Amino acid sequence: SRPRFRRHRRHRTASTRPERHIGVCMVTKRERSGAHVRMWSVNYTARGQRKTKTFRLHHFPSVFQAYQAAVLFRQTQELAMYRKRHEGLKRLWA
């Protein structure tokens, strides 16, 4: 049988902001109703699995505030990822 592919893919757009942050990008997602929704997407790792959290623009007063919330979330996740990695290295070399 033929492999089946998703009908609606998320379309990623490159961020043009000068203060870009690694792991945070703007995406446009198509809802079940067919409407296109813009959001900031944050990629991070938790318990060895890659995860994604979205910050929808209509939940925030401005696009920049949504971006700030996404960056703050990414920074806290980066600290958690760094601590986990550092503890593993300490155990390895101790």
N, C-alpha and C positions, 0 to 999 in steps of 0.2 A: 504494500500500500504506500501511497505517497505521504511524505511527511507534511504535517499541517503547521502552518505558520499563523501567528497572531494577525488579525486584521488591522488592529490599531496599535501602532507603535508609538512610543514617546519620542517626540522630535526634540533633540537637544540643540541648543543654540549656543555659540561661543559667547562668553561674557566679554563686553567691551569696556568694563570698568577698569580704571588704572589701578585700583586697590584690590585686585583679584586675590582670592584666597584659595589655597589648594584644598580640594575636596568639596568646594561649594560651586554650584553651577546653576544657571537659569534653565529650566525645562518648560516645555509646553505639553500638557497632557490632554488627551481627548477623553471626556467623561462618557458614561454610558448614554447620556442624553444627546451626545454629539457635540456638546459645547467644548471649546478649547479653554483650558485653564492654565494660566502662567503661575509658576512657583519656583522657589529656590530649593534645590535638592542638595542634601548633605550626605556624603559617603563616609562611612567609618567602619571600624572592625570591633566587634564585641564577641567575646568567647570564641575567638577563632573564626567567626563567620562575618562576611561582608554584609553590611546593612545600609539602608537608605532611609533618611527622614526628610519629609518635605515640609516646606513653610509656604503655604498658599498666600498669595498677595492680598486677596480680599479679606484676610483675617487681621491685617495690619493697616494702620493709618496711611503708610507710604511704602513704596518699594524699598527705599533705603532702610527703613526700620525692620522690614522683613529680612533684608540682607544682613543687618547687624545681628538680629536674633539667630540667623543661620550660622554666622561666623562665630558667635559666642558659643553656640552648641558644639560646633566643630572643634573649637579650642579646648573645651572641657573634655571632649572625647579624645583629642590628641594627648592631653595630659594623662588620661586613664590608660591609653594605649602605651604611652611612654613608660608609665609606672609599671605596667604589667611586663613589658619587655625588659625593663631594668631589673625587676625582681628575678626574672628567669635567668638573666645573665649573672646576677649575683650568686644564685644557687649553683649555676654551672661552674663558676670560677672560685667559689668558696671552698 
